């Protein structure tokens, strides 16, 4: 009986699903700080569905697109996990939302509402930058 899409995977199941040897998954854990499977007693690894998505992206970037380990580390640092997941789904560009400057502000807003909206967008961008910096640690 096959596991559901939300079920955790053992290292052997994850390796089989990703078509890589188990030792490669262990090696990637040492090179990519963002790969952290759950570990149970005795050190047994369990991969969450999001872990599998990230690993699929890492695999595609390294094996199919010719990235180096440092290149994947840099991509994660600059664009985050969403970009790695997008790579695993076969998307070529970043999946992060467009910058606020490119968002259209409705023309029917009065000047005060327009300024409040631009201020809120600036605050959100600053918060995102702080969160990104914390996640890179």
TADA-V434099 format. One record per residue. D_CENTER is the distance of its C-alpha to the mean C-alpha in Angstrom with 2 decimals. Layout:
# TADA-V434099
D_CENTER  D_CENTER
This chain:
# TADA-V434099
29.54  25.88  23.24  21.65  18.07  17.32  19.14  17.91  18.41  20.43  19.64  22.21  20.82  17.26  18.94  21.11  18.48  16.51  19.89  19.56  21.91  21.17  21.90  19.06  16.55  18.55  18.58  14.82  14.79  17.25  15.45  11.83  12.06  8.61  10.09  12.56  14.25  16.95  20.27  23.59  27.06  27.84  24.28  23.38  19.65  18.12  14.68  13.30  12.22  8.52  9.12  10.74  8.16  5.88  9.43  10.51  8.28  9.60  12.92  13.18  12.55  14.96  17.47  17.66  16.80  18.41  15.90  17.07  15.38  15.89  14.48  11.08  11.38  12.46  9.81  7.17  10.08  10.95  8.15  5.17  1.49  3.40  5.31  4.60  4.90  7.56  9.07  9.58  11.28  13.38  12.57  13.77  12.74  10.00  9.31  9.79  13.30  16.23  17.85  20.64  23.33  22.70  22.98  26.53  28.61  31.25  34.60  36.62  35.44  38.07  37.55  36.96  34.23  32.61  32.65  31.24  28.36  27.64  27.92  25.49  22.95  23.50  23.09  19.75  18.52  19.95  18.31  14.83  15.73  16.95  13.92  11.69  14.51  14.63  11.04  11.78  14.84
